[in-house]
Amino acid sequence: MREIAKSAGMLAGSVYYHFPSKDDLLVSVYEEGVRLIADRVEEACQDTENPWEKLEAACRAHTEMLWDESDYAQVILKVMPEDVPSGEEQLIACRDGYESLFRNLVDDLPLAPTVDRTMLRLTLLGALNSARNWYRPGGKSPAEVAREIMKLMKNPLLKEGSQI
């Protein structure tokens, strides 16, 4: 808290005027980060009506935002609701609100009736979120990674003529 206050040019105790606890500050940073990424995803989806293109644009925006070196991206990726017991409900509500953007995008896809849309959405978000862990500088851009993940989700994985 002292470092935050110093960076903001205020006394350490002054931070507590705005945020009663460290957990409250963390929840606020998380909520702002989710707001920023949601705005970016919504903006990216505005340019197309095609449901697949819209989902790919959302994935690209999501990935680009999380690969940003901002403190917001770090908090979104690393803080789990159970890490902040006093703010757990707020963090879950915030996360669920954001995931509803992807729920709506997946619901709009023309999929086979056997596809579990919830599992598709969660698998997609999990893949996008974890890509930052294995990415190496000089590799594919966030947009290319999002595009490749979408291709895996959209196209059959089996070689033509092969069986399970």
C-alpha positions as CSV (number, residue, x, y, z in Angstrom):
1,M,0.0,0.0,0.0
2,R,2.9,2.3,0.7
3,E,4.3,1.8,-2.8
4,I,0.9,2.5,-4.3
5,A,0.5,5.7,-2.3
6,K,4.0,6.8,-3.2
7,S,3.3,6.2,-6.9
8,A,0.1,8.2,-6.6
9,G,1.9,11.0,-4.8
10,M,-0.1,10.6,-1.5
11,L,0.5,9.5,2.0
12,A,0.2,5.8,2.7
13,G,-2.8,6.3,5.0
14,S,-4.6,8.3,2.3
15,V,-5.1,5.1,0.2
16,Y,-7.3,3.7,2.9
17,Y,-9.6,6.7,2.5
18,H,-10.5,5.3,-0.9
19,F,-10.1,1.6,-0.3
20,P,-10.7,0.3,3.3
21,S,-8.5,-2.7,2.7
22,K,-6.0,-4.3,0.3
23,D,-8.8,-6.7,-0.8
24,D,-11.0,-3.8,-1.7
25,L,-8.3,-2.3,-3.8
26,L,-7.6,-5.6,-5.6
27,V,-11.3,-6.0,-6.3
28,S,-11.5,-2.5,-7.8
29,V,-8.5,-3.2,-10.0
30,Y,-10.0,-6.5,-11.1
31,E,-13.3,-4.9,-11.9
32,E,-11.7,-2.1,-13.9
33,G,-9.6,-4.6,-15.8
34,V,-12.6,-6.6,-16.7
35,R,-14.5,-3.5,-17.7
36,L,-11.6,-2.5,-20.1
37,I,-11.4,-6.0,-21.7
38,A,-15.2,-6.2,-22.0
39,D,-15.3,-2.8,-23.8
40,R,-12.5,-3.9,-26.1
41,V,-14.3,-7.2,-26.9
42,E,-17.6,-5.4,-27.5
43,E,-16.0,-2.9,-29.8
44,A,-14.2,-5.6,-31.8
45,C,-17.5,-7.4,-32.4
46,Q,-19.3,-4.4,-33.9
47,D,-17.8,-4.7,-37.4
48,T,-19.4,-7.9,-38.4
49,E,-22.7,-9.8,-38.3
50,N,-21.2,-13.2,-39.1
51,P,-21.3,-15.2,-35.8
52,W,-17.9,-17.0,-36.5
53,E,-16.2,-13.8,-37.4
54,K,-17.7,-12.0,-34.4
55,L,-16.4,-14.7,-32.1
56,E,-13.0,-14.6,-33.7
57,A,-12.9,-10.8,-33.3
58,A,-13.8,-11.3,-29.6
59,C,-11.1,-13.9,-29.1
60,R,-8.5,-11.6,-30.8
61,A,-9.5,-8.6,-28.6
62,H,-9.5,-10.8,-25.5
63,T,-6.0,-12.2,-26.3
64,E,-4.5,-8.9,-27.2
65,M,-5.8,-7.3,-24.0
66,L,-4.5,-10.1,-21.8
67,W,-1.1,-10.1,-23.5
68,D,-0.8,-6.4,-22.7
69,E,1.7,-5.9,-19.9
70,S,-0.7,-3.8,-17.9
71,D,-1.3,-4.3,-14.2
72,Y,-5.0,-4.9,-15.1
73,A,-4.1,-7.9,-17.3
74,Q,-1.8,-9.3,-14.6
75,V,-4.6,-9.1,-12.0
76,I,-7.2,-10.6,-14.3
77,L,-5.0,-13.6,-15.1
78,K,-3.6,-14.3,-11.7
79,V,-6.3,-13.4,-9.1
80,M,-8.9,-16.1,-8.5
81,P,-12.0,-15.3,-6.5
82,E,-11.0,-17.7,-3.7
83,D,-7.8,-15.6,-3.3
84,V,-9.9,-12.7,-2.0
85,P,-12.4,-14.2,0.4
86,S,-13.9,-10.8,1.3
87,G,-14.4,-10.0,-2.4
88,E,-15.1,-13.4,-3.7
89,E,-18.7,-12.8,-4.6
90,Q,-17.9,-9.5,-6.4
91,L,-15.1,-11.2,-8.4
92,I,-17.4,-14.1,-9.4
93,A,-20.1,-11.7,-10.5
94,C,-17.6,-9.7,-12.4
95,R,-16.2,-12.7,-14.1
96,D,-19.7,-14.1,-14.9
97,G,-20.7,-10.8,-16.4
98,Y,-17.8,-10.9,-18.7
99,E,-18.3,-14.5,-19.6
100,S,-21.8,-13.7,-20.6
101,L,-20.4,-11.8,-23.6
102,F,-18.9,-15.1,-24.8
103,R,-22.0,-17.1,-23.8
104,N,-24.0,-14.9,-26.2
105,L,-21.4,-15.2,-29.0
106,V,-21.3,-19.0,-28.7
107,D,-25.1,-19.2,-28.5
108,D,-25.3,-17.4,-31.9
109,L,-23.1,-20.0,-33.6
110,P,-24.7,-22.5,-36.0
111,L,-23.5,-25.6,-34.2
112,A,-24.4,-29.3,-34.3
113,P,-27.1,-30.1,-31.7
114,T,-24.6,-32.4,-29.9
115,V,-22.2,-29.6,-29.1
116,D,-22.2,-28.6,-25.5
117,R,-22.0,-24.8,-25.8
118,T,-21.0,-24.3,-22.2
119,M,-18.0,-26.6,-22.6
120,L,-17.1,-24.9,-25.9
121,R,-17.2,-21.5,-24.2
122,L,-15.2,-22.5,-21.2
123,T,-12.6,-24.5,-23.2
124,L,-12.2,-21.5,-25.6
125,L,-11.7,-19.0,-22.7
126,G,-9.4,-21.4,-21.0
127,A,-7.2,-21.8,-24.1
128,L,-7.1,-18.0,-24.7
129,N,-6.3,-17.3,-21.0
130,S,-3.5,-19.9,-20.8
131,A,-1.9,-19.0,-24.2
132,R,0.1,-16.3,-22.4
133,N,1.8,-19.0,-20.3
134,W,3.4,-20.8,-23.3
135,Y,3.8,-17.9,-25.7
136,R,7.4,-17.0,-26.7
137,P,8.4,-13.5,-28.1
138,G,8.8,-13.6,-31.8
139,G,6.1,-16.2,-32.1
140,K,2.6,-15.7,-33.5
141,S,0.8,-12.5,-32.6
142,P,-2.1,-12.5,-30.2
143,A,-4.4,-12.2,-33.2
144,E,-2.8,-15.2,-34.9
145,V,-3.0,-17.3,-31.8
146,A,-6.7,-16.4,-31.4
147,R,-7.3,-17.3,-35.0
148,E,-5.5,-20.7,-34.7
149,I,-7.4,-21.5,-31.5
150,M,-10.7,-20.7,-33.3
151,K,-9.7,-23.0,-36.2
152,L,-9.2,-25.8,-33.7
153,M,-12.6,-25.2,-32.2
154,K,-14.3,-24.8,-35.6
155,N,-12.8,-27.5,-37.8
156,P,-12.8,-31.2,-37.2
157,L,-9.6,-32.6,-35.7
158,L,-9.8,-36.0,-37.3
159,K,-8.0,-36.7,-40.6
160,E,-10.5,-37.4,-43.3
161,G,-11.3,-41.1,-43.3
162,S,-9.9,-41.8,-39.9
163,Q,-12.0,-43.2,-37.0
164,I,-12.0,-42.9,-33.3
